[in-house]
Amino acid sequence: MGWLFGIIIFALDVWAIASIINTNASNGTKIMWILLILILPVVGLIIWWFAGPKANYRV
């Protein structure tokens, strides 16, 4: 069952990184957030969810 949790966290991390890339934030800010998520996958994802830059999706 642990592998399922790992796959879910991996998918959420990839989604978060893609969202970070699609923001208007500076490149330095994007790199900082991406490194945080890569180094601390679960904690970084939670911090990003509450405090990180959100993507600018256009419909």
PDB file of N, CA, C and O in Angstrom:
ATOM      1  N   MET A   1       0.818  -1.199   0.000  1.00  0.00           N
ATOM      2  CA  MET A   1       0.000   0.000   0.000  1.00  0.00           C
ATOM      3  C   MET A   1       0.860   1.259   0.000  1.00  0.00           C
ATOM      4  O   MET A   1       0.405   2.322  -0.423  1.00  0.00           O
ATOM      5  N   GLY A   2       2.106   1.145   0.474  1.00  0.00           N
ATOM      6  CA  GLY A   2       3.000   2.292   0.497  1.00  0.00           C
ATOM      7  C   GLY A   2       3.344   2.791  -0.896  1.00  0.00           C
ATOM      8  O   GLY A   2       3.554   3.988  -1.089  1.00  0.00           O
ATOM      9  N   TRP A   3       3.405   1.891  -1.867  1.00  0.00           N
ATOM     10  CA  TRP A   3       3.732   2.287  -3.238  1.00  0.00           C
ATOM     11  C   TRP A   3       2.642   3.182  -3.814  1.00  0.00           C
ATOM     12  O   TRP A   3       2.932   4.081  -4.604  1.00  0.00           O
ATOM     13  N   LEU A   4       1.388   2.943  -3.427  1.00  0.00           N
ATOM     14  CA  LEU A   4       0.290   3.772  -3.905  1.00  0.00           C
ATOM     15  C   LEU A   4       0.431   5.200  -3.380  1.00  0.00           C
ATOM     16  O   LEU A   4       0.222   6.163  -4.118  1.00  0.00           O
ATOM     17  N   PHE A   5       0.782   5.329  -2.118  1.00  0.00           N
ATOM     18  CA  PHE A   5       1.019   6.650  -1.524  1.00  0.00           C
ATOM     19  C   PHE A   5       2.168   7.349  -2.253  1.00  0.00           C
ATOM     20  O   PHE A   5       2.095   8.548  -2.519  1.00  0.00           O
ATOM     21  N   GLY A   6       3.220   6.608  -2.574  1.00  0.00           N
ATOM     22  CA  GLY A   6       4.355   7.165  -3.296  1.00  0.00           C
ATOM     23  C   GLY A   6       3.979   7.662  -4.683  1.00  0.00           C
ATOM     24  O   GLY A   6       4.424   8.730  -5.103  1.00  0.00           O
ATOM     25  N   ILE A   7       3.174   6.903  -5.386  1.00  0.00           N
ATOM     26  CA  ILE A   7       2.739   7.299  -6.727  1.00  0.00           C
ATOM     27  C   ILE A   7       1.864   8.547  -6.659  1.00  0.00           C
ATOM     28  O   ILE A   7       1.985   9.435  -7.503  1.00  0.00           O
ATOM     29  N   ILE A   8       0.991   8.620  -5.670  1.00  0.00           N
ATOM     30  CA  ILE A   8       0.121   9.792  -5.513  1.00  0.00           C
ATOM     31  C   ILE A   8       0.954  11.033  -5.216  1.00  0.00           C
ATOM     32  O   ILE A   8       0.725  12.084  -5.814  1.00  0.00           O
ATOM     33  N   ILE A   9       1.910  10.929  -4.309  1.00  0.00           N
ATOM     34  CA  ILE A   9       2.778  12.060  -3.979  1.00  0.00           C
ATOM     35  C   ILE A   9       3.586  12.475  -5.204  1.00  0.00           C
ATOM     36  O   ILE A   9       3.729  13.668  -5.472  1.00  0.00           O
ATOM     37  N   PHE A  10       4.111  11.513  -5.946  1.00  0.00           N
ATOM     38  CA  PHE A  10       4.877  11.822  -7.157  1.00  0.00           C
ATOM     39  C   PHE A  10       4.014  12.585  -8.159  1.00  0.00           C
ATOM     40  O   PHE A  10       4.452  13.593  -8.713  1.00  0.00           O
ATOM     41  N   ALA A  11       2.797  12.114  -8.395  1.00  0.00           N
ATOM     42  CA  ALA A  11       1.901  12.774  -9.351  1.00  0.00           C
ATOM     43  C   ALA A  11       1.562  14.193  -8.889  1.00  0.00           C
ATOM     44  O   ALA A  11       1.535  15.116  -9.704  1.00  0.00           O
ATOM     45  N   LEU A  12       1.305  14.376  -7.599  1.00  0.00           N
ATOM     46  CA  LEU A  12       0.998  15.708  -7.084  1.00  0.00           C
ATOM     47  C   LEU A  12       2.205  16.636  -7.190  1.00  0.00           C
ATOM     48  O   LEU A  12       2.054  17.822  -7.485  1.00  0.00           O
ATOM     49  N   ASP A  13       3.406  16.098  -6.951  1.00  0.00           N
ATOM     50  CA  ASP A  13       4.622  16.900  -7.088  1.00  0.00           C
ATOM     51  C   ASP A  13       4.832  17.342  -8.532  1.00  0.00           C
ATOM     52  O   ASP A  13       5.190  18.493  -8.779  1.00  0.00           O
ATOM     53  N   VAL A  14       4.617  16.450  -9.478  1.00  0.00           N
ATOM     54  CA  VAL A  14       4.752  16.803 -10.896  1.00  0.00           C
ATOM     55  C   VAL A  14       3.731  17.883 -11.259  1.00  0.00           C
ATOM     56  O   VAL A  14       4.060  18.831 -11.972  1.00  0.00           O
ATOM     57  N   TRP A  15       2.506  17.746 -10.778  1.00  0.00           N
ATOM     58  CA  TRP A  15       1.467  18.739 -11.031  1.00  0.00           C
ATOM     59  C   TRP A  15       1.849  20.088 -10.420  1.00  0.00           C
ATOM     60  O   TRP A  15       1.656  21.129 -11.047  1.00  0.00           O
ATOM     61  N   ALA A  16       2.388  20.073  -9.201  1.00  0.00           N
ATOM     62  CA  ALA A  16       2.783  21.319  -8.544  1.00  0.00           C
ATOM     63  C   ALA A  16       3.912  21.993  -9.312  1.00  0.00           C
ATOM     64  O   ALA A  16       3.887  23.209  -9.499  1.00  0.00           O
ATOM     65  N   ILE A  17       4.898  21.227  -9.760  1.00  0.00           N
ATOM     66  CA  ILE A  17       6.015  21.787 -10.509  1.00  0.00           C
ATOM     67  C   ILE A  17       5.526  22.378 -11.830  1.00  0.00           C
ATOM     68  O   ILE A  17       5.970  23.455 -12.226  1.00  0.00           O
ATOM     69  N   ALA A  18       4.629  21.694 -12.506  1.00  0.00           N
ATOM     70  CA  ALA A  18       4.068  22.220 -13.747  1.00  0.00           C
ATOM     71  C   ALA A  18       3.300  23.519 -13.476  1.00  0.00           C
ATOM     72  O   ALA A  18       3.367  24.453 -14.275  1.00  0.00           O
ATOM     73  N   SER A  19       2.587  23.582 -12.380  1.00  0.00           N
ATOM     74  CA  SER A  19       1.861  24.800 -12.022  1.00  0.00           C
ATOM     75  C   SER A  19       2.818  25.938 -11.707  1.00  0.00           C
ATOM     76  O   SER A  19       2.563  27.085 -12.075  1.00  0.00           O
ATOM     77  N   ILE A  20       3.902  25.632 -11.037  1.00  0.00           N
ATOM     78  CA  ILE A  20       4.899  26.656 -10.709  1.00  0.00           C
ATOM     79  C   ILE A  20       5.511  27.217 -11.987  1.00  0.00           C
ATOM     80  O   ILE A  20       5.708  28.427 -12.099  1.00  0.00           O
ATOM     81  N   ILE A  21       5.808  26.366 -12.933  1.00  0.00           N
ATOM     82  CA  ILE A  21       6.407  26.810 -14.191  1.00  0.00           C
ATOM     83  C   ILE A  21       5.460  27.745 -14.939  1.00  0.00           C
ATOM     84  O   ILE A  21       5.919  28.639 -15.650  1.00  0.00           O
ATOM     85  N   ASN A  22       4.163  27.560 -14.795  1.00  0.00           N
ATOM     86  CA  ASN A  22       3.174  28.366 -15.505  1.00  0.00           C
ATOM     87  C   ASN A  22       2.766  29.636 -14.762  1.00  0.00           C
ATOM     88  O   ASN A  22       1.722  30.214 -15.065  1.00  0.00           O
ATOM     89  N   THR A  23       3.563  30.077 -13.802  1.00  0.00           N
ATOM     90  CA  THR A  23       3.246  31.309 -13.081  1.00  0.00           C
ATOM     91  C   THR A  23       3.980  32.489 -13.694  1.00  0.00           C
ATOM     92  O   THR A  23       4.843  32.320 -14.555  1.00  0.00           O
ATOM     93  N   ASN A  24       3.631  33.675 -13.243  1.00  0.00           N
ATOM     94  CA  ASN A  24       4.322  34.889 -13.662  1.00  0.00           C
ATOM     95  C   ASN A  24       5.434  35.255 -12.687  1.00  0.00           C
ATOM     96  O   ASN A  24       5.999  36.344 -12.785  1.00  0.00           O
ATOM     97  N   ALA A  25       5.758  34.374 -11.754  1.00  0.00           N
ATOM     98  CA  ALA A  25       6.806  34.647 -10.771  1.00  0.00           C
ATOM     99  C   ALA A  25       8.160  34.716 -11.463  1.00  0.00           C
ATOM    100  O   ALA A  25       8.326  34.234 -12.584  1.00  0.00           O
ATOM    101  N   SER A  26       9.120  35.319 -10.781  1.00  0.00           N
ATOM    102  CA  SER A  26      10.461  35.416 -11.350  1.00  0.00           C
ATOM    103  C   SER A  26      11.101  34.023 -11.410  1.00  0.00           C
ATOM    104  O   SER A  26      10.680  33.097 -10.717  1.00  0.00           O
ATOM    105  N   ASN A  27      12.117  33.905 -12.249  1.00  0.00           N
ATOM    106  CA  ASN A  27      12.784  32.607 -12.402  1.00  0.00           C
ATOM    107  C   ASN A  27      13.413  32.136 -11.098  1.00  0.00           C
ATOM    108  O   ASN A  27      13.407  30.941 -10.804  1.00  0.00           O
ATOM    109  N   GLY A  28      13.953  33.062 -10.316  1.00  0.00           N
ATOM    110  CA  GLY A  28      14.540  32.694  -9.027  1.00  0.00           C
ATOM    111  C   GLY A  28      13.507  32.118  -8.077  1.00  0.00           C
ATOM    112  O   GLY A  28      13.769  31.141  -7.376  1.00  0.00           O
ATOM    113  N   THR A  29      12.345  32.723  -8.061  1.00  0.00           N
ATOM    114  CA  THR A  29      11.259  32.234  -7.208  1.00  0.00           C
ATOM    115  C   THR A  29      10.795  30.859  -7.663  1.00  0.00           C
ATOM    116  O   THR A  29      10.545  29.979  -6.839  1.00  0.00           O
ATOM    117  N   LYS A  30      10.680  30.676  -8.969  1.00  0.00           N
ATOM    118  CA  LYS A  30      10.270  29.371  -9.497  1.00  0.00           C
ATOM    119  C   LYS A  30      11.267  28.294  -9.106  1.00  0.00           C
ATOM    120  O   LYS A  30      10.879  27.208  -8.676  1.00  0.00           O
ATOM    121  N   ILE A  31      12.557  28.596  -9.256  1.00  0.00           N
ATOM    122  CA  ILE A  31      13.595  27.614  -8.915  1.00  0.00           C
ATOM    123  C   ILE A  31      13.547  27.274  -7.437  1.00  0.00           C
ATOM    124  O   ILE A  31      13.682  26.109  -7.065  1.00  0.00           O
ATOM    125  N   MET A  32      13.353  28.289  -6.581  1.00  0.00           N
ATOM    126  CA  MET A  32      13.279  28.041  -5.145  1.00  0.00           C
ATOM    127  C   MET A  32      12.129  27.095  -4.804  1.00  0.00           C
ATOM    128  O   MET A  32      12.307  26.158  -4.027  1.00  0.00           O
ATOM    129  N   TRP A  33      10.948  27.336  -5.383  1.00  0.00           N
ATOM    130  CA  TRP A  33       9.796  26.483  -5.103  1.00  0.00           C
ATOM    131  C   TRP A  33       9.995  25.071  -5.647  1.00  0.00           C
ATOM    132  O   TRP A  33       9.645  24.094  -4.986  1.00  0.00           O
ATOM    133  N   ILE A  34      10.549  24.963  -6.836  1.00  0.00           N
ATOM    134  CA  ILE A  34      10.783  23.637  -7.417  1.00  0.00           C
ATOM    135  C   ILE A  34      11.778  22.854  -6.576  1.00  0.00           C
ATOM    136  O   ILE A  34      11.571  21.667  -6.324  1.00  0.00           O
ATOM    137  N   LEU A  35      12.861  23.501  -6.135  1.00  0.00           N
ATOM    138  CA  LEU A  35      13.837  22.817  -5.281  1.00  0.00           C
ATOM    139  C   LEU A  35      13.214  22.381  -3.962  1.00  0.00           C
ATOM    140  O   LEU A  35      13.502  21.290  -3.470  1.00  0.00           O
ATOM    141  N   LEU A  36      12.361  23.226  -3.387  1.00  0.00           N
ATOM    142  CA  LEU A  36      11.693  22.859  -2.146  1.00  0.00           C
ATOM    143  C   LEU A  36      10.851  21.603  -2.330  1.00  0.00           C
ATOM    144  O   LEU A  36      10.865  20.712  -1.481  1.00  0.00           O
ATOM    145  N   ILE A  37      10.131  21.532  -3.423  1.00  0.00           N
ATOM    146  CA  ILE A  37       9.285  20.357  -3.678  1.00  0.00           C
ATOM    147  C   ILE A  37      10.132  19.122  -3.975  1.00  0.00           C
ATOM    148  O   ILE A  37       9.773  18.016  -3.571  1.00  0.00           O
ATOM    149  N   LEU A  38      11.249  19.297  -4.675  1.00  0.00           N
ATOM    150  CA  LEU A  38      12.110  18.151  -4.975  1.00  0.00           C
ATOM    151  C   LEU A  38      12.826  17.625  -3.734  1.00  0.00           C
ATOM    152  O   LEU A  38      12.995  16.415  -3.581  1.00  0.00           O
ATOM    153  N   ILE A  39      13.246  18.524  -2.852  1.00  0.00           N
ATOM    154  CA  ILE A  39      13.993  18.112  -1.659  1.00  0.00           C
ATOM    155  C   ILE A  39      13.057  17.569  -0.581  1.00  0.00           C
ATOM    156  O   ILE A  39      13.373  16.577   0.076  1.00  0.00           O
ATOM    157  N   LEU A  40      11.915  18.213  -0.402  1.00  0.00           N
ATOM    158  CA  LEU A  40      10.932  17.800   0.610  1.00  0.00           C
ATOM    159  C   LEU A  40       9.589  17.552  -0.070  1.00  0.00           C
ATOM    160  O   LEU A  40       8.713  18.417  -0.023  1.00  0.00           O
ATOM    161  N   PRO A  41       9.407  16.398  -0.698  1.00  0.00           N
ATOM    162  CA  PRO A  41       8.219  16.175  -1.525  1.00  0.00           C
ATOM    163  C   PRO A  41       6.881  16.399  -0.815  1.00  0.00           C
ATOM    164  O   PRO A  41       6.007  17.070  -1.364  1.00  0.00           O
ATOM    165  N   VAL A  42       6.707  15.867   0.363  1.00  0.00           N
ATOM    166  CA  VAL A  42       5.410  15.986   1.037  1.00  0.00           C
ATOM    167  C   VAL A  42       5.271  17.361   1.698  1.00  0.00           C
ATOM    168  O   VAL A  42       4.278  18.058   1.488  1.00  0.00           O
ATOM    169  N   VAL A  43       6.264  17.743   2.491  1.00  0.00           N
ATOM    170  CA  VAL A  43       6.210  19.027   3.190  1.00  0.00           C
ATOM    171  C   VAL A  43       6.235  20.182   2.188  1.00  0.00           C
ATOM    172  O   VAL A  43       5.490  21.150   2.339  1.00  0.00           O
ATOM    173  N   GLY A  44       7.087  20.083   1.166  1.00  0.00           N
ATOM    174  CA  GLY A  44       7.168  21.122   0.148  1.00  0.00           C
ATOM    175  C   GLY A  44       5.847  21.298  -0.585  1.00  0.00           C
ATOM    176  O   GLY A  44       5.445  22.421  -0.889  1.00  0.00           O
ATOM    177  N   LEU A  45       5.177  20.198  -0.866  1.00  0.00           N
ATOM    178  CA  LEU A  45       3.878  20.254  -1.540  1.00  0.00           C
ATOM    179  C   LEU A  45       2.851  20.964  -0.665  1.00  0.00           C
ATOM    180  O   LEU A  45       2.070  21.779  -1.155  1.00  0.00           O
ATOM    181  N   ILE A  46       2.853  20.659   0.607  1.00  0.00           N
ATOM    182  CA  ILE A  46       1.903  21.294   1.533  1.00  0.00           C
ATOM    183  C   ILE A  46       2.191  22.782   1.647  1.00  0.00           C
ATOM    184  O   ILE A  46       1.267  23.594   1.607  1.00  0.00           O
ATOM    185  N   ILE A  47       3.465  23.153   1.790  1.00  0.00           N
ATOM    186  CA  ILE A  47       3.825  24.571   1.888  1.00  0.00           C
ATOM    187  C   ILE A  47       3.447  25.299   0.606  1.00  0.00           C
ATOM    188  O   ILE A  47       2.886  26.395   0.654  1.00  0.00           O
ATOM    189  N   TRP A  48       3.752  24.693  -0.546  1.00  0.00           N
ATOM    190  CA  TRP A  48       3.407  25.325  -1.823  1.00  0.00           C
ATOM    191  C   TRP A  48       1.900  25.527  -1.943  1.00  0.00           C
ATOM    192  O   TRP A  48       1.450  26.567  -2.424  1.00  0.00           O
ATOM    193  N   TRP A  49       1.120  24.540  -1.509  1.00  0.00           N
ATOM    194  CA  TRP A  49      -0.334  24.618  -1.627  1.00  0.00           C
ATOM    195  C   TRP A  49      -0.887  25.857  -0.917  1.00  0.00           C
ATOM    196  O   TRP A  49      -1.809  26.504  -1.413  1.00  0.00           O
ATOM    197  N   PHE A  50      -0.309  26.182   0.259  1.00  0.00           N
ATOM    198  CA  PHE A  50      -0.806  27.310   1.029  1.00  0.00           C
ATOM    199  C   PHE A  50      -0.119  28.633   0.705  1.00  0.00           C
ATOM    200  O   PHE A  50      -0.753  29.684   0.792  1.00  0.00           O
ATOM    201  N   ALA A  51       1.171  28.608   0.332  1.00  0.00           N
ATOM    202  CA  ALA A  51       1.913  29.863   0.206  1.00  0.00           C
ATOM    203  C   ALA A  51       2.545  30.098  -1.159  1.00  0.00           C
ATOM    204  O   ALA A  51       3.011  31.204  -1.431  1.00  0.00           O
ATOM    205  N   GLY A  52       2.571  29.103  -2.011  1.00  0.00           N
ATOM    206  CA  GLY A  52       3.298  29.229  -3.264  1.00  0.00           C
ATOM    207  C   GLY A  52       2.539  29.936  -4.361  1.00  0.00           C
ATOM    208  O   GLY A  52       1.337  30.178  -4.251  1.00  0.00           O
ATOM    209  N   PRO A  53       3.260  30.266  -5.429  1.00  0.00           N
ATOM    210  CA  PRO A  53       2.605  30.912  -6.563  1.00  0.00           C
ATOM    211  C   PRO A  53       1.691  29.932  -7.293  1.00  0.00           C
ATOM    212  O   PRO A  53       2.023  28.758  -7.456  1.00  0.00           O
ATOM    213  N   LYS A  54       0.558  30.423  -7.720  1.00  0.00           N
ATOM    214  CA  LYS A  54      -0.395  29.575  -8.437  1.00  0.00           C
ATOM    215  C   LYS A  54      -0.314  29.859  -9.929  1.00  0.00           C
ATOM    216  O   LYS A  54       0.031  30.967 -10.339  1.00  0.00           O
ATOM    217  N   ALA A  55      -0.628  28.868 -10.727  1.00  0.00           N
ATOM    218  CA  ALA A  55      -0.538  28.973 -12.175  1.00  0.00           C
ATOM    219  C   ALA A  55      -1.584  29.944 -12.707  1.00  0.00           C
ATOM    220  O   ALA A  55      -2.643  30.139 -12.112  1.00  0.00           O
ATOM    221  N   ASN A  56      -1.259  30.533 -13.825  1.00  0.00           N
ATOM    222  CA  ASN A  56      -2.169  31.465 -14.504  1.00  0.00           C
ATOM    223  C   ASN A  56      -2.754  30.772 -15.718  1.00  0.00           C
ATOM    224  O   ASN A  56      -2.321  31.005 -16.846  1.00  0.00           O
ATOM    225  N   TYR A  57      -3.731  29.928 -15.484  1.00  0.00           N
ATOM    226  CA  TYR A  57      -4.354  29.220 -16.582  1.00  0.00           C
ATOM    227  C   TYR A  57      -5.367  30.130 -17.255  1.00  0.00           C
ATOM    228  O   TYR A  57      -6.171  30.785 -16.592  1.00  0.00           O
ATOM    229  N   ARG A  58      -5.319  30.161 -18.563  1.00  0.00           N
ATOM    230  CA  ARG A  58      -6.276  30.967 -19.316  1.00  0.00           C
ATOM    231  C   ARG A  58      -7.279  30.043 -19.977  1.00  0.00           C
ATOM    232  O   ARG A  58      -6.914  29.025 -20.564  1.00  0.00           O
ATOM    233  N   VAL A  59      -8.521  30.403 -19.876  1.00  0.00           N
ATOM    234  CA  VAL A  59      -9.578  29.593 -20.471  1.00  0.00           C
ATOM    235  C   VAL A  59     -10.017  30.203 -21.779  1.00  0.00           C
ATOM    236  O   VAL A  59     -10.905  29.668 -22.443  1.00  0.00           O
TER     237      VAL A  59
END
